[in-house]
Amino acid sequence: MAINDIHTPVLLERCIELLAPALQKPGAVLVDATLGMGGHAEALLQRFPGLVLVGLDRDLEALAIAEERLKPFHGRVHLVHTVYDGIRDALEGLGIDEVDGVLFDLGVSSLQIDRVERGFSYSKDAPLDMRMDSTSDLTAERIIAEYSEAELRRIFQEYGEEKLAARYAKAIVEAREKTPFVRSGQLVDVITAVTPVAVQRMGHPAKRVFQALRIEVNQELAVLERAIPAALEAITVGGRIVVMAYQSLEDRIVKKVFAKASSSSAPAGLPVELPEHKPVFALLIRGSEQASDEEKALNPRATSVRLRAAERLRRVE
């Protein structure tokens, strides 16, 4: 099966449209901070013949697929195995001071979901893994086995926004005293057993717990809080950043950082805004954008996407 048959990039044309003004010049540098299988990267390299791409990903399997996919652009592509908050170190390692564009496509990738053995999906029984980077130590199995009831409740509440967090944490702790959790199916069974039927009718009861575990395993929100400011700092004047988020917790972080970067730093009450207080970035989209109904129908992964974009106006002296 061709790679394009299993991976459809979300909001591809819109991302290209937003990034295009910054990528037209020969030698422009774009960081694809969440390279995945290289769908967005391939299209951007095709569209901009002078573009140099730096692709970051923590998933070694994804990097191998992207490397093969991007072979036609040899010499214009640099791939780095790192989490996206390592953007500054990755650029320094390549001798790059500033970049013209940055793209983030957040969340779990279609590759990770589709590989049943990775344990990301609550709908398929698999080992309790959920690591985006197979070289890291923390797994969902370790969290379920080692975290206290209070810690489990906290991550289910904070990262899953789960109303039944306390009930699920208690049930998991009680169940693991009898049998260790090693498979996702075991976890789904325990959660389902203590979920009221009325709640089950509203959607799969394990969905939010699995989201919370995935975020905790991969430290996704903590990484994102470091990564977006680091990416903004790396962008040159006239450069642009595009971020796609798929859940409210991620989007909230992006929105907050973008709002600060695009606001005046002048103290309240000043009659004239001095140049040093002017916003550093300008928002290219008012609020966030969603995919069209047509794209949602063709690509289910686009259903929950929220897209934000900004352009650097000036350097801070």
LINBELWO-V616310 format. One record per run of one state. SS is the DSSP state (alpha for helix, beta for strand, coil for the rest). FROM is the first residue (numbers start at 1). TO is the last residue. Records with the same first field share a line. If there is no record, write none. Layout:
SS: FROM-TO / FROM-TO
This chain:
coil: 1-2 / 7-11 / 24-28 / 33-38 / 48-51 / 58-59 / 70-70 / 74-76 / 82-83 / 94-98 / 106-109 / 115-115 / 119-126 / 128-139 / 147-148 / 161-164 / 177-182 / 194-196 / 201-206 / 219-219 / 246-247 / 262-274 / 278-280 / 284-288 / 290-292 / 299-299 / 303-305 / 313-317
alpha: 3-6 / 12-23 / 39-47 / 60-69 / 71-73 / 84-93 / 110-114 / 116-118 / 140-146 / 149-160 / 165-176 / 184-193 / 197-200 / 207-218 / 220-234 / 248-261 / 275-277 / 293-298 / 300-302
beta: 29-32 / 52-57 / 77-81 / 99-105 / 127-127 / 183-183 / 235-245 / 281-283 / 289-289 / 306-312
